[in-house]
Amino acid sequence: MDLLEKVLSRENLRMALQRVEANKGAAGIDGVSTEQLRDYLREHWPTIREQMERGTYRPSPVRRVEIPKADGGVRLLGIPTVVDRFIQQAILQVLTPIFDPCFSESSYGFRPKRSAHMAVRQAQIFITEGYRFVVDIDLEKFFDRVNHDVLMSRVARKVQDKRMLKLIRSYLNAGVMINGVCITSSEGTPQGGPLSPLLANILLDDLDKELEKRGHRFCRYADDCNVYVKTRRAGERVKESIQKYLEKVLRLKVNQQKSAVDQPWKRKFLGFSFTHVKQTRIRLHPKSLVKLKEKIRKITNPMWSISINDRIEKLNQYLMGWIGYFALADAKGILLSTEEWIRRRLRLCLWSQWKRVRTRYRELRSLGISHVKAIEIANTRKGAWRTTKTPQIHKALGIAYWQQQGLKSLTHRYFEIRKAW
């Protein structure tokens, strides 16, 4: 059985369909959603399958979406149609067992039984062992700059099925739909498709093998690569040689502004950083905290006309997802102060909803505040943010009140996760 037959096997297609439906996601340029995928396949799959077997199938262009980045730029995301996501997932399931076992132990991104947390923990071990400088390599627009010929030559090392190679190449050349116009792509593998992370790892595995051959200690998560050395001078040498290798052999461009040789606690790695005391500990990078607070500010914007219950629901959804990832960091004190700030933001929303003096008086009295204090606070000329710090309001709308409203505790969840580890 050749690889394409394995891709088109009933069991493999069933698994791919379940995975695409579970992942959900937005529709591509044809507007077909994951909920409509099964019905679409019942009608069109025989034709699509025949085209794939003949080698004449042509994927649809991806839908371009721009995702704002923390540094002010944008990340270009390509959303394939659900049918192409289904086919890519089926290909991924066949190719992963072929390529993944040969990948480097220092590669952690988008691989079975590996995670960003494992990469950060390994980096912590390297720093503890005395490798106190990091060569932080940032690839400029990596997914948009991948050379198709270089990538396909790496894929062809393990895939001899010509129909499969042609199909993979057709996904690379599918193009992007922008303002109704299809723009063909001569380089790049769009972020957004199931196959892109594996293709990225296939290409960058050459970098991993080169670093291993030179005896370097490193952690790579997709295109985020950190090499750990003992001195700054050694780091500068490594940075220069890696840059030459990436640009000459893999034809990738290093972002000079974002790449650097520095001490690990001055750099960000997958949202985390480290302490520089004797016992190296994982901490939150300041930019991760800034991003968290920006999101909370949006949800707790008093100008947004939304009920307090809906705000709390949106906060819980975001905060529980956030802490699920960042619980790896030692951040008890930061989380306690952040929780206090969140409650104050929610008090601000309530105060802004109580626009009239009599409404404020009535609500304050219902919270158990005395008649005299309720009149005084309701008629205050202080600004809304300053008013939220009023001792009586702070006490009445404290931890117990927001727990009753359903607000989940970051700190409580933090300790739950770390205890489970």
N, C-alpha and C positions, 0 to 999 in steps of 0.2 A: 504493500500500500504506500503510495507516494504521499507527500505532505498535504497536497491540496485535497486528496481523498480523506485524509484525517480531519482536515478543517471542515469538510462538508459531511462528515459522519453525523448521524442522527443524535447521538449522545452529546457530542461536542457542540452542536448547534443548540440543543436544548439548554445546556449549561450557559452558553453565551447569551441566549435570550433571557434567561432568568437573571443573569448579572446586569444586563442593560436595563431591564425593567426595574430592578432593585435600585440601581444608581439614579434612575429618573433623569433629571437634567432637561435643559431647554431643547426645543426643536431646531432643526437645521433650516436650510433655505427652502425646503419643500413644505415646511409647516407641520409635518407629521410628528406627533408626540409619542412618547414611550407607551402611553395608554392605547394608542392606535396601532402600535407596531405589529401585534399579532394578526389583526385583521388585514393590515397591509401585506404582510408576508403570505397569508393564505391566498391572496389574489395574485401577487407578483413574484413570489419566490421561485416557481418553476422556470420562469424566464431568466431571472437573475442567476440562478444556479447554472443554467445552460450556458449563459454568457461567461461565467467564471470558468467552467470546464473547457470552453473553447478559447479562453484567453482574450475575450473581447469586452469584458465588463469594464465600464468606466465609472469610477466613483464621482459623486456630485461634488462641486466646489464647497468648501467650508464657509460657514457664516462668520464674518469677522466681528469680534467683540473686544472692546478696549476696557481693561480693568485698571483703575487708578492704583499707582504704587505709592508707598509711603514717602519716597524721595521726590514726588511730584511728577514722575514720568508715568507711562502707561505700559501694562503688559498686554501684548496682543494674544488673544485667545481665539482659536479657530474651532467652531462648533460644527462637526460633521452631522449629516442627516442621521436619524436613528437607525436606518438600514445600514449605513456605512459603519456606525458604531457597533452594530451587531456583527458585521463581517469582520471588523478589526478585532473585536473581542474573541471571535472564533479563531482567528489567526494567532492572537496573543496566547491563547490556551495551548496551542500546538507548539509554538516557538519557545515559550518560556522554559519547558523542561529540557530543551536542546541547548539553549544558551546560558541559562542561569547557573547551573552547576559549575561552569567554568569561570564565572565572574570572580573578581577579587573579594577576599574576606573584608577588605576595607571599603567596599561599596555597599551603601545602605539604602539608597533611594529606590522606591517602587519595586521592591523585591519581596518574594514570599518570606514570611517569618522574619522580616527585618524592618527597622523603623528609624525615624529621626532620633528618638530617645537613645537607641543603641549607639548611634553615631556620636551623640553628645557625651554619653558615658565613656566611650572609648577615648574621645578627646581629653576628657578629665583624667583618664589613666595616663595618657602620654604626658600631660602637664605635671602630674604627680611624680612621674619618673624622672623629671628634670628637663624635659623639652619645653623650655620656657619662652620660646618664640614660635610664632606661627606665620607661615607663608599662605596668606589668604588670596586665592586666585578667583577672580570674578570674570566669567566669560561674557563678552558683550553680545547681548541679544542671541544667546546660544541657539534656542529653538528656531530662530529665524535665519541663522547663518550656517546651518549644517549643510555641507557639500554633499549632494546626492550621490555623486560618483564614489567619493571616499566612503560614504556610509554603505552603499550597496556592495562595494568590494568586501567590506567586513561581514555583511550578511551572507554573501556568497561563499564565505569560508566554510560554513556549516549547512547551507541550504543549496542543494544541487537542482531541486525541482524548478525548472525554468518557468513554469506557469505561476508558481508561487512568487518567484523573484519578480516577474512581470506585474503581478498583482500588487506587491508591496511598492514597487516603483510607481505604479499608477496612483497610489495614495499620496506619494510624495509630490507627484506632478498634478494633483487634482485642482490646485488653484484656490483662490479666495474670491468670494463674491462681495464686492464693495459697491454700495449704491446702485445695485442692479447690474453691475458690470463684472464679468469674470476676469480676474487677473491671474495669469498663469504664474507658477512659481518654479524657478530654476534652482532654488536652494531653500533649505529650511524644512522642518517637520512641525506642523502647527500644534501648539499645546491645546489639548481638549479632546483628542482622540485616544482611545485605549491603547493603541499601538505605539504612540509617540514616546512614552517613558522607556519602553524596552529598546526601541531604536536608539535612543539617547545613550542608554547603558552599553549597547553593543559598540557604538562609536567610541565612547569614553573608556571602554575597557582597555583599549590600547594605551591610554594614559596611565591607567592603574598598573598595567603590566610593566610599563617603563619605570614608574616610581618604585615598584617592588624590586625590579632588577637593580636599581640604584641603592636599595636598602633603606628607603625612606619610610618613616611612620606617618600615615595620613588617614584622613577620613573624607570620603566623598559621598555626598547625597545629591544625586542627579548632577547638575552643573555647578554645585557648590562644593568646592574642594579646598581643604585645609591640610597643609603639610607642616609637621611639627619638628623643629630643630632646636639645637642647644644654644646657638649664638645668632646674633643679628647678621654677622658677616656671612655665616653659612646660609642663612635665610636669603640674603641678597643673591648669592650664587645660585641657589636652588630656583629662586623666582626667575632669574634671567634664563636659565637653561630650560625650565618648563615652558616659559613663554615661547622660546625658539621652537621647541618640539610641537607645541600646540599649533603654532602658525605655519610651520613648514610641513609637518607631517599630516596633521588633521585639518589644516586650513581653517582654523578657528581663530577668532580675534580676542585678545585679552583686554579687558577694560582697565586701563592704567589708573584712572581716577579712583576706582573702587578696590583695586588689588593693592596689597601692601604687605610689608614684613613688620610685624609688631608683636607686642606681648598679648597673649590670648585674652586677658581681662580688659583689653582696650578694643577688642573686636567683637563682632556679633557672629554667632554661628547657629543657624536655624532658629533664631529668635532668642537664644540664650547667650550668656557670657559666663565668666568664672571669677572667683575671688583670687586675690594674689597673696593671701596669707599662707602659712606653712601647709595647712590642710586645704587643698584646692576643692572648693565647693562650687556647685552649679548655681548660678543666679539668673534672675530675669535681666535681659538687656534693657536699658532705659527706653529704647525705641519701641520695644514690645509693650511697655507700660503706657507710653504715650498713645500708641495705637488703640490700646484697650480703652483709655479714657476718652479718646475721640469718639469711639463707637458708643460709649455710655452717654456722652453728651448729646449725641444725635437722638438716642432713644428717650432721654429725659429732657428734651428741649421743650420748655413750657409753652412755646408758641405752636407746637404740634397739637392739633385738636384730636386727642385720643384719650380714651378712658384710662384711669389709673390701673385697672385690672389688665387691660391690653398691654400697657407699658411693662407691667411686672412680668407678664407672660413672655414678651419679647426679650426682656432683660434676662430672665431665667434661661431661655433658649440659648442666648449668646454666651452668658457667663458660664454655664455648665459645660458647653463645648470648649470654651477658652481654657478653663481650669483643667479639663481633661487632658489637654496637651501640656500646659505650663506647670502642672503640679510637680514636674520633675525638678523644678528650681526650689531652692531654700528661700521661701518668700512669705513666711508667716506674718511678720511685721507689716510688710507692704500690703498684704491682703486685708489685714485688719483695718488699716487706715483707708484703703480703697473702699471697703464695705461701709465705713462711716461716711465717706464722701458720697457714695451712692444713695444712702438714706437721706442725706441732706439734699441731694438733687431731686429726690422724690418729694421731699417736703416742699421744695421750690415749686414743683408741678402742682401740688395740692393748693398751695397758697395762691398761685396764679389762677387756679380754677375758682377759688373763692373771691370773686372780683369785688363784690359789694361789702360794705362794713357790716351790715346785718347778717349776711351769709357767713362772714368770718366769725362774727360773734357766736352765731348759732352752732357752727362746727366746732369752735373752741370749747364751748360749753359742753357739747356732746362728748368731748374728749376728757371731761372732768376738770377743766380749768375753771377757777373761781370766777364769779361774776365781775369782780373788780378788775382782775387781770385780763379777762376776756375782752372787756371794754377797752382797756388800755392797749392791748396788742392789736385789736381790730381797727383801732383808730391811729395806729402808729404811722409816722411819716418816714420811717426807715425804709430803705430799699428792700426788695423781696429777698435777695440773697442774704442780707444781714439779718432779716427777720427770722430766717430759718434757724439761726443760731440762738434765738431767744430761749433761755433755760426751760421755760414752761412748755414750749412747742417741742424743743429737743427731747424732753422727757416724755411727753404725751405721745409723740410720733417717733418713738425710739425702736429698739430692736424687737421688743415683744409685739408692737403694733404691726410692723412690716412682716413679721413672721405669720401673724394672723391673716394678713392680706395675701400670703402665698409666696413672698420673696424668699428665694433660696439663698443659703449662706455659702459664699465662696470658701471661707475658712473651714467650715464643716465638711464640705465636699473635698477640699484639699487634703484634710487628714484621713478621710475615708479612702481616697485613692492611694495615698502613701502607705496606709496600713495594709491595703490589699496587695501592695508590691512586696 
